[in-house]
Amino acid sequence: MNSPIKRPTIREVAAEAGVSKSLVSLVFSSPQSVSEKRRNKVLKAAEKLGYAPNFLARSLAADSGTFIAILVADLHNPLFAEIADQIRIRLEKEGRYYFITSAMIRNQAGLPFLDKQTLKSIIDLRPESLLVIGSIPKIELLESLPKKLPIIIASGIPTGISRASTVRTNEEIGLRLVVNHLVEFGHKNIVHLAGSKPGVAKDRINGYEKAMRENGLESFIRVVHSKSDDENSGYEEMWKLIKSDNPPTAIACFNDLHAIGAQAATIEAGIEISIVGYDNTYLSGLNQISLTSVDPGNREIADKCADLLLQDEFVQNKLHFATPTLVTRASTKRISK
């Protein structure tokens, strides 16, 4: 039988580097407080020995957490992955530990629901702060976390939890950009395909309706509600609109995934309908898709979240808006006169 591989210890790293065990611990728990020369000495010794600190074990043993927990609402949504990647780059640069996982799993029907076991595990591990990317149901369960623990919501609306600070796009400005762009291209019969997440979806509906009224298009206001926020819903709802008595000339989708599904339906039907997405994910820029989409300010959102996670003092219940912009591509066209 093979013997288990022996992991190097913090004492061995200290001996290799010729420093105290407490200094090694400080390098891995608070690297910014150690001089660059001494920090590099310890890190080189750790690399030579193959040492990696067990930050989860330390967090459980400590009075307060030693890592940042990142809970992603849906790993199938590229928007959330892009925001998470930008934040992780900042945390890596600062030498901070983090643990990232998904909050949602899918049932046999393919619909997402909250993974309560994952949420419980995050709470049990006692992080120093928690970042939630996207909107998750039952978010009020996070109220059971210690009151001093900072909670930040990125690109979501924390309905049911008052203590969290939020960083998200300005939905009203985003939908105004969409509607104004389509009106400029001669469209009036503009439908909004709404999302399934109550908070964000409601704000985008309000933004769409307000923009339509501002353009004198009250009589054309039409909102279609989807059962989920993926390509399948976009495809199904677009087909219903195509087969209806009054198909639209343009559609403002809740996100890029909806829009990509809607594109597939129009291609199959052999008709041309201008389509706009929201999130400006990498998918929208692919040549085959070329989707006009709202950039919600993803980099700005990620940078602000990282700032909040890294600051010494955290202020609860603050809202930070990022400024959206519209990226125009081939999916929107002028109506022929």
C-alpha positions in Angstrom: 0.0 0.0 0.0 1.3 3.5 -0.9 2.0 5.8 2.0 0.1 9.0 2.0 2.1 12.0 0.7 3.4 14.1 3.6 2.6 17.8 3.2 5.4 20.2 4.2 4.6 22.2 7.3 4.9 25.8 8.2 7.8 25.0 10.6 9.7 23.5 7.7 9.1 26.6 5.6 10.4 28.8 8.4 13.5 26.6 8.8 14.2 26.7 5.1 13.8 30.5 5.0 15.6 31.1 8.3 12.8 33.0 9.8 10.2 32.5 12.5 7.1 30.5 12.1 5.0 33.5 13.0 6.5 35.5 10.1 5.7 32.7 7.7 2.1 32.8 9.0 2.0 36.6 8.6 3.2 36.3 5.0 0.3 34.1 4.0 -2.4 35.8 6.2 -1.4 39.5 5.7 1.3 39.8 3.0 1.0 43.5 2.7 2.3 43.9 6.3 5.6 42.2 5.5 8.5 43.8 3.6 9.0 42.7 0.0 12.4 41.3 0.8 11.3 39.1 3.7 8.1 38.1 1.9 10.0 36.9 -1.2 12.3 34.9 1.0 9.4 33.1 2.6 7.6 32.5 -0.7 10.7 31.1 -2.4 11.1 28.7 0.5 7.4 27.7 0.3 7.7 27.1 -3.4 10.8 25.0 -3.1 9.1 22.8 -0.5 5.8 22.7 -2.2 4.0 24.3 0.7 0.5 25.7 0.4 -1.4 27.0 3.4 -4.7 25.5 4.3 -6.6 28.7 4.6 -10.0 27.0 5.1 -8.7 25.2 8.2 -7.2 28.4 9.5 -10.5 30.2 9.0 -12.3 27.6 11.0 -9.8 27.8 13.8 -9.6 31.6 13.9 -12.0 34.1 15.6 -12.7 35.7 12.3 -12.5 34.4 8.7 -9.2 34.4 6.7 -10.7 34.2 3.2 -13.3 35.9 0.9 -16.2 33.8 -0.2 -17.5 34.3 -3.8 -20.9 32.9 -4.5 -21.9 33.0 -8.2 -25.6 32.8 -9.0 -25.2 30.9 -12.2 -22.0 29.6 -13.8 -23.9 29.2 -17.1 -24.2 33.0 -17.5 -21.0 34.4 -19.0 -21.6 37.8 -17.5 -21.1 36.5 -14.0 -18.0 34.6 -15.0 -16.5 37.7 -16.5 -17.1 39.8 -13.4 -15.7 37.0 -11.2 -12.5 36.7 -13.3 -11.9 40.5 -13.0 -12.3 40.4 -9.2 -10.1 37.3 -8.8 -7.3 39.1 -10.7 -7.4 41.9 -8.1 -7.5 39.5 -5.2 -4.6 37.5 -6.5 -2.6 40.7 -7.0 -3.2 41.6 -3.3 -2.3 38.2 -2.1 -5.8 37.5 -0.7 -7.4 34.1 -0.4 -10.8 33.4 -1.8 -13.2 30.5 -2.3 -15.5 30.5 -5.3 -18.5 28.3 -6.0 -22.0 28.4 -7.6 -25.1 29.0 -5.7 -27.5 27.4 -8.2 -28.1 24.0 -9.6 -30.6 22.8 -12.1 -33.5 20.4 -11.6 -34.6 17.7 -14.1 -36.6 20.3 -16.1 -33.4 22.4 -16.5 -34.7 25.2 -14.2 -32.3 26.7 -11.7 -32.9 26.6 -7.9 -30.8 27.4 -4.8 -28.3 24.9 -3.6 -28.9 25.2 0.1 -26.2 22.8 1.0 -23.6 25.0 -0.7 -24.9 28.0 1.1 -24.8 26.2 4.4 -21.2 25.2 3.7 -20.2 28.8 3.0 -21.7 29.9 6.3 -20.0 27.1 8.2 -16.6 28.0 6.8 -16.8 31.5 8.3 -15.4 33.8 5.6 -14.2 37.3 6.3 -16.5 38.7 3.7 -19.0 37.4 1.1 -19.5 38.5 -2.5 -22.6 37.3 -4.3 -22.5 37.7 -8.1 -26.0 37.9 -9.6 -29.4 37.4 -8.0 -30.1 34.3 -6.0 -33.5 33.2 -4.4 -33.7 32.9 -0.7 -31.0 35.4 -0.3 -32.5 36.3 3.1 -30.8 33.1 4.4 -27.6 35.2 4.4 -28.9 37.1 7.4 -27.8 34.2 9.5 -24.2 35.3 8.9 -22.5 37.3 11.6 -23.6 40.9 11.6 -20.0 42.2 11.3 -19.4 40.2 8.1 -19.5 42.4 5.0 -21.9 41.2 2.2 -21.6 42.6 -1.3 -24.0 42.0 -4.2 -22.7 42.4 -7.7 -25.1 42.7 -10.7 -28.1 41.8 -8.5 -30.7 43.3 -6.2 -30.7 42.1 -2.6 -34.4 41.7 -1.9 -34.9 40.4 1.6 -31.5 41.4 3.0 -31.0 45.0 4.1 -27.4 44.9 5.3 -25.7 44.2 1.9 -24.0 46.8 -0.3 -24.8 46.6 -4.0 -22.8 47.3 -7.2 -24.9 47.1 -10.4 -25.7 48.7 -13.6 -28.2 51.5 -14.0 -31.1 49.6 -15.6 -33.1 52.7 -16.5 -30.2 54.2 -18.5 -29.5 50.9 -20.2 -33.0 50.4 -21.5 -33.2 54.1 -22.5 -30.1 53.5 -24.7 -31.8 50.4 -26.3 -35.1 52.0 -27.0 -33.6 55.3 -28.3 -31.3 53.3 -30.6 -34.2 51.3 -32.0 -36.4 54.4 -32.4 -33.6 56.1 -34.3 -33.6 53.1 -36.7 -37.3 53.7 -37.3 -38.8 51.1 -35.0 -42.0 51.6 -33.0 -43.3 48.1 -32.4 -40.7 47.2 -29.8 -41.2 44.3 -27.4 -39.3 43.8 -24.2 -38.5 40.1 -23.3 -38.3 40.3 -19.5 -36.2 38.1 -17.2 -37.3 35.7 -14.5 -35.3 37.4 -11.6 -37.8 39.6 -9.8 -35.6 42.5 -8.8 -33.5 43.1 -11.9 -36.3 42.1 -14.3 -38.7 44.6 -12.7 -36.2 47.5 -12.9 -35.5 46.7 -16.6 -39.2 46.6 -17.3 -39.6 50.0 -15.7 -36.7 51.3 -17.7 -38.2 50.0 -21.0 -41.7 51.4 -20.3 -40.4 54.8 -19.3 -38.2 55.0 -22.4 -41.1 54.0 -24.6 -43.3 56.7 -23.1 -40.5 59.3 -23.5 -40.6 58.5 -27.2 -44.4 58.8 -27.5 -44.8 55.0 -27.9 -47.1 54.2 -25.0 -49.5 52.3 -27.3 -46.7 50.0 -28.4 -45.6 49.0 -24.9 -45.5 45.1 -24.7 -43.7 43.0 -22.1 -43.3 39.3 -22.5 -42.3 37.3 -19.4 -39.9 34.4 -19.6 -39.7 31.4 -17.3 -35.9 31.4 -17.2 -33.0 33.5 -18.5 -31.3 31.2 -20.9 -31.3 30.7 -24.7 -34.2 28.2 -24.7 -36.5 30.8 -23.2 -35.4 33.4 -25.7 -36.0 31.0 -28.5 -39.4 29.9 -27.3 -40.7 33.4 -26.6 -39.5 34.7 -29.9 -41.3 31.9 -31.8 -44.5 32.8 -30.0 -44.1 36.5 -31.1 -43.3 35.5 -34.7 -46.5 33.4 -34.8 -48.6 36.1 -33.1 -51.0 38.4 -35.0 -48.7 41.3 -34.3 -45.0 40.3 -34.5 -42.6 43.1 -33.5 -40.0 44.7 -35.7 -37.6 44.8 -32.8 -37.1 43.2 -29.4 -35.2 44.3 -26.3 -34.0 41.2 -24.5 -33.3 40.8 -20.8 -29.8 39.5 -21.5 -27.5 38.2 -24.2 -28.6 34.6 -23.7 -32.2 35.5 -24.4 -31.2 37.5 -27.5 -29.1 34.6 -28.9 -32.1 32.3 -28.5 -34.3 34.9 -30.2 -31.8 35.2 -33.1 -32.0 31.4 -33.7 -35.8 31.6 -33.9 -35.7 34.4 -36.5 -33.1 32.6 -38.6 -35.3 29.5 -38.6 -38.3 31.5 -39.5 -36.5 33.4 -42.2 -37.6 36.8 -41.1 -35.7 39.9 -39.9 -36.3 41.3 -36.5 -33.9 43.7 -34.8 -32.6 42.2 -31.6 -30.8 43.8 -28.7 -29.2 42.0 -25.7 -28.0 43.1 -22.3 -24.6 42.3 -20.7 -22.3 42.6 -23.7 -20.7 39.2 -23.0 -18.0 37.8 -25.2 -20.7 35.8 -27.0 -22.3 39.0 -28.4 -19.0 40.0 -30.1 -18.6 36.7 -32.1 -18.9 37.3 -35.8 -21.7 34.7 -36.2 -23.8 36.4 -33.6 -22.8 40.1 -33.9 -25.3 41.2 -31.2 -26.1 44.8 -30.3 -25.9 44.7 -26.6 -25.8 46.9 -23.5 -22.5 46.9 -21.7 -23.6 47.2 -18.1 -20.2 48.5 -17.0 -18.8 45.1 -16.1 -15.2 46.3 -15.5 -16.5 49.2 -13.3 -18.7 46.8 -11.4 -15.8 44.4 -10.8 -13.3 47.1 -9.8 -15.8 48.6 -7.3 -16.5 45.2 -5.8 -12.8 44.5 -5.4 -12.4 47.9 -3.7 -15.1 47.1 -1.2 -13.7 43.7 -0.5 -10.2 45.0 0.1 -11.0 48.1 2.1 -10.4 48.1 5.9 -13.8 49.6 6.9 -17.0 48.4 5.2 -20.1 50.5 5.1 -23.3 48.4 4.9 -26.4 49.0 2.7 -24.8 51.3 0.1 -25.8 51.3 -3.6 -23.2 51.9 -6.3 -24.3 52.3 -9.9 -22.1 51.6 -12.9 -22.8 53.6 -16.1 -24.0 51.4 -19.0 -23.1 52.0 -22.7 -24.6 50.5 -25.9 -22.4 48.5 -28.3 -24.0 48.4 -31.7 -23.5 45.5 -34.0 -25.3 43.8 -37.0 -28.3 42.4 -35.1 -30.1 45.8 -35.3 -31.1 47.3 -38.7 -33.0 50.3 -39.9 -36.5 49.7 -41.1 -36.7 50.0 -44.9 -38.8 53.0 -46.0 
